[in-house]
Amino acid sequence: MRPDRSTSEELEAILERFSASIRASILKFGLQEKGIDPEDVFQDIRLKIIKKIFSANKIRSPASYINSVVHSTLIDCLRKSRAQEEIFQFERLERLQQAGSQKDVGGVDTLIRRAIGEAVDSLIPSRKKALKMFLLNMTVEEIARSLNWTPIKTRTLIYRGLDDIKKKLKKRGIGHDDRS
């Protein structure tokens, strides 16, 4: 179907009229912090509007249609981001389990590893969760974002968890000076 002049004019009018509110809606969700480019989201929304205008169906209420498109596109982007984050976390956990299942040559490393594992498992749940993710080489920001915590809370839980583990290992006679 070849677009006629009125369709092109309608498109330009809608995009000009609503582009500021579309951008404001996109920016209020803080997508950049979640690794989503707001400009990509804007382009997705723009494409959906273009498809609708050039289809046989007319937009009866542009404001409500634009609002619907903006929110459905934002939800889709956030779901996709969350799914990718879950896959990323699953892969990290898998690597940790594989590394943990590999047998050490010396029995000392296995005993120390077991003692550390028991010390981590004995922590309160929030510290344990934060520390296990930290031991997977996740940054404080990644942990905070995935658990919906502030970076300050996350950092505090990690440091307190590490301190608790040091104390528990010291009680068992294992200290960081004992390594050879």
Helices and strands as residue ranges (DSSP letters): H 5-27, G 31-34, H 38-54, H 62-101, H 107-121, H 125-135, H 140-147, H 151-171, G 176-178
